[in-house]
Amino acid sequence: MLSLVIPVYNEAAILPLTEETVRKVLLGASIDYEIVFVNDGSRDRTWEIISRLHKQNARIRGINLAHNV
């Protein structure tokens, strides 16, 4: 299984498109995968969107850091 780790910071506007694009590429290549979004203290709705994506697809995971360092 491929674990793809993607750091994000204030990416609410493009996060769904990012997930969709990566998912399509990996599925198209028949790669077993998980996507781990690491929220680096975003101040927008990034964490909310990661949580929603996880509910829609168990292959999506999230790590929520309290602040950007």
Secondary structure as the mmCIF struct_conf table of DSSP 4:
data_model
#
loop_
_struct_conf.conf_type_id
_struct_conf.id
_struct_conf.beg_label_comp_id
_struct_conf.beg_label_asym_id
_struct_conf.beg_label_seq_id
_struct_conf.end_label_comp_id
_struct_conf.end_label_asym_id
_struct_conf.end_label_seq_id
STRN STRN1 LEU A 2 VAL A 8
BEND BEND1 TYR A 9 ASN A 10
TURN_TY1_P TURN_TY1_P1 ALA A 12 ILE A 14
HELX_RH_AL_P HELX_RH_AL_P1 LEU A 15 GLY A 28
TURN_TY1_P TURN_TY1_P2 ALA A 29 SER A 30
STRN STRN2 TYR A 33 ASP A 40
BEND BEND2 GLY A 41 GLY A 41
BEND BEND3 ARG A 43 ARG A 45
HELX_RH_AL_P HELX_RH_AL_P2 THR A 46 GLN A 56
TURN_TY1_P TURN_TY1_P3 ALA A 58 ARG A 59
STRN STRN3 ILE A 60 LEU A 65
BEND BEND4 ALA A 66 HIS A 67
#
